Amino acid sequence: MLFTLIFRNAFRHRLRTLLTITGLTVAILAFGLLSTVISAWYAGAEGASGARLITRNAISLIFPLPLNYREKIRQIDGVRSVSLANWFGGVYKEPKNFFPQFAVEPESYLGIYTEYRLTDEERREFLHDRKGCIVGAKLARTYGFKVGDTITLQGRIFPGNWDFVIRGIYTGRDAKTDVSQMLFHWDYLNETLKQRSPGRANAVGVYIAEIAEQGRAAEISRAIDAQFRNSNAETLTETDRAFQLGFVSRTESIVVAIRIVSYLVIFIILAVMANTMAMTVRERSAEYATLKALGFGPAFLVLLIYGESLAIAAIGGGIGIAATFPAAAAFAKTLGKFFPVFEVSNTTVALQVLWALAVGLVSAFFPARRAARVKIVDGLRSIG
């Protein structure tokens, strides 16, 4: 009987209730999408391994490092293996078709980045073809790439047309793995540069070192940088996570703004919900007085009002949470190239549930308090 009464009370003014539910649905949906955007912003750092160190030029990432640094880094105590990578920065067919491309030393790079999964045949074909490349599964879906396709990139950092043959499509070990990149042979880039721009050859963007013990990351980083101190190209070594966070920090103000907006949306719907419940209590003062006259105590009235508020919050919040997943999928399809990993996390869903519950509880507090304190005479006086 109690649940039936709560449900009927909640929908006594259907239009007002439906508008409140709609507002709550939009608020919870918006909060979920904005939280997912923030999570996607940090996805690269969260998926980074603590056993990888990135060494770059201490002045700026745009300045290269000499090729002979590789062996010197390999000799540092605690370094298990070393690879290298260059950011390529080309476009596919037209400027809008931009995606991350890296020239790498294939065997050592794939040995360090074990989260990139290839079949044995794809790995073998990629290693043996100097003009071969591999692309992530998301990238392949976006542009319709297939194994065996020849693609041409227009170089921006390294001018000219560059032809590649797709030898594999890699998948990720888990949902946080970036599967929107293209990897190709650093030797192909270097040998071509020797012919086109000899002065730019034998230069490396970053070195990636795999270490045996994560606990020694700071110690090994200092040892690597000390090795090249006072040289023509001093280095800055940091963990893969710190390296990724360095890019995020450049747009930290945007992330903060998005976070503020997400909480502002919740605050606004809280005010709307509280107003709805306040109007409900004012309109039913006579009913609550009658219930008191019949022997129902203040606790019963509080239970009715909280139940109604939580019912509305549960319906609106549930619809908002359910709508978050298709909305996120549509968002990822439209703007997915800007966010390599864009998935609604369990943490986001949990926060949506908590905020919907909080809105239901907080918005009912003052109306329930007023109903509990209403005097029978004052309430009955409002009849008519």
Secondary structure in CASP SS format (residue, H / E / C, confidence):
PFRMAT SS
TARGET T0000
AUTHOR 0000-0000-0000
METHOD secondary structure of the structure
MODEL  1
M C 1.00
L H 1.00
F H 1.00
T H 1.00
L H 1.00
I H 1.00
F H 1.00
R H 1.00
N H 1.00
A H 1.00
F C 1.00
R C 1.00
H C 1.00
R H 1.00
L H 1.00
R H 1.00
T H 1.00
L H 1.00
L H 1.00
T H 1.00
I H 1.00
T H 1.00
G H 1.00
L H 1.00
T H 1.00
V H 1.00
A H 1.00
I H 1.00
L H 1.00
A H 1.00
F H 1.00
G H 1.00
L H 1.00
L H 1.00
S H 1.00
T H 1.00
V H 1.00
I H 1.00
S H 1.00
A H 1.00
W H 1.00
Y C 1.00
A H 1.00
G H 1.00
A H 1.00
E H 1.00
G C 1.00
A C 1.00
S C 1.00
G C 1.00
A C 1.00
R E 1.00
L E 1.00
I E 1.00
T E 1.00
R E 1.00
N E 1.00
A C 1.00
I C 1.00
S C 1.00
L C 1.00
I C 1.00
F C 1.00
P C 1.00
L E 1.00
P E 1.00
L C 1.00
N C 1.00
Y H 1.00
R H 1.00
E H 1.00
K H 1.00
I H 1.00
R H 1.00
Q C 1.00
I C 1.00
D C 1.00
G C 1.00
V E 1.00
R E 1.00
S E 1.00
V E 1.00
S E 1.00
L E 1.00
A E 1.00
N E 1.00
W E 1.00
F C 1.00
G C 1.00
G C 1.00
V E 1.00
Y E 1.00
K C 1.00
E C 1.00
P C 1.00
K C 1.00
N C 1.00
F E 1.00
F C 1.00
P C 1.00
Q E 1.00
F E 1.00
A E 1.00
V E 1.00
E C 1.00
P H 1.00
E H 1.00
S H 1.00
Y H 1.00
L H 1.00
G H 1.00
I H 1.00
Y C 1.00
T C 1.00
E C 1.00
Y E 1.00
R E 1.00
L C 1.00
T C 1.00
D H 1.00
E H 1.00
E H 1.00
R H 1.00
R H 1.00
E H 1.00
F H 1.00
L H 1.00
H H 1.00
D C 1.00
R C 1.00
K C 1.00
G E 1.00
C E 1.00
I E 1.00
V E 1.00
G E 1.00
A H 1.00
K H 1.00
L H 1.00
A H 1.00
R H 1.00
T H 1.00
Y H 1.00
G C 1.00
F C 1.00
K C 1.00
V C 1.00
G C 1.00
D C 1.00
T E 1.00
I E 1.00
T E 1.00
L E 1.00
Q E 1.00
G E 1.00
R C 1.00
I C 1.00
F C 1.00
P C 1.00
G E 1.00
N E 1.00
W E 1.00
D E 1.00
F E 1.00
V E 1.00
I E 1.00
R E 1.00
G E 1.00
I E 1.00
Y E 1.00
T E 1.00
G E 1.00
R C 1.00
D C 1.00
A C 1.00
K C 1.00
T C 1.00
D C 1.00
V C 1.00
S C 1.00
Q C 1.00
M E 1.00
L E 1.00
F E 1.00
H E 1.00
W H 1.00
D H 1.00
Y H 1.00
L H 1.00
N H 1.00
E H 1.00
T H 1.00
L H 1.00
K H 1.00
Q H 1.00
R H 1.00
S C 1.00
P H 1.00
G H 1.00
R H 1.00
A C 1.00
N C 1.00
A E 1.00
V E 1.00
G C 1.00
V E 1.00
Y E 1.00
I E 1.00
A E 1.00
E E 1.00
I E 1.00
A C 1.00
E C 1.00
Q H 1.00
G H 1.00
R H 1.00
A H 1.00
A H 1.00
E H 1.00
I H 1.00
S H 1.00
R H 1.00
A H 1.00
I H 1.00
D H 1.00
A H 1.00
Q H 1.00
F C 1.00
R C 1.00
N C 1.00
S C 1.00
N C 1.00
A C 1.00
E C 1.00
T E 1.00
L E 1.00
T E 1.00
E E 1.00
T E 1.00
D H 1.00
R H 1.00
A H 1.00
F H 1.00
Q H 1.00
L H 1.00
G H 1.00
F H 1.00
V H 1.00
S H 1.00
R C 1.00
T C 1.00
E H 1.00
S H 1.00
I H 1.00
V H 1.00
V H 1.00
A H 1.00
I H 1.00
R H 1.00
I H 1.00
V H 1.00
S H 1.00
Y H 1.00
L H 1.00
V H 1.00
I H 1.00
F H 1.00
I H 1.00
I H 1.00
L H 1.00
A H 1.00
V H 1.00
M H 1.00
A H 1.00
N H 1.00
T H 1.00
M H 1.00
A H 1.00
M H 1.00
T H 1.00
V H 1.00
R H 1.00
E H 1.00
R C 1.00
S H 1.00
A H 1.00
E H 1.00
Y H 1.00
A H 1.00
T H 1.00
L H 1.00
K H 1.00
A H 1.00
L C 1.00
G C 1.00
F C 1.00
G C 1.00
P H 1.00
A H 1.00
F H 1.00
L H 1.00
V H 1.00
L H 1.00
L H 1.00
I H 1.00
Y H 1.00
G H 1.00
E H 1.00
S H 1.00
L H 1.00
A H 1.00
I H 1.00
A H 1.00
A H 1.00
I H 1.00
G H 1.00
G H 1.00
G H 1.00
I H 1.00
G H 1.00
I H 1.00
A H 1.00
A H 1.00
T H 1.00
F H 1.00
P H 1.00
A H 1.00
A H 1.00
A H 1.00
A H 1.00
F H 1.00
A H 1.00
K H 1.00
T H 1.00
L H 1.00
G H 1.00
K H 1.00
F H 1.00
F C 1.00
P C 1.00
V C 1.00
F C 1.00
E C 1.00
V C 1.00
S C 1.00
N H 1.00
T H 1.00
T H 1.00
V H 1.00
A H 1.00
L H 1.00
Q H 1.00
V H 1.00
L H 1.00
W H 1.00
A H 1.00
L H 1.00
A H 1.00
V H 1.00
G H 1.00
L H 1.00
V H 1.00
S H 1.00
A H 1.00
F H 1.00
F H 1.00
P H 1.00
A H 1.00
R H 1.00
R H 1.00
A H 1.00
A H 1.00
R H 1.00
V C 1.00
K C 1.00
I H 1.00
V H 1.00
D H 1.00
G H 1.00
L H 1.00
R H 1.00
S C 1.00
I C 1.00
G C 1.00
END
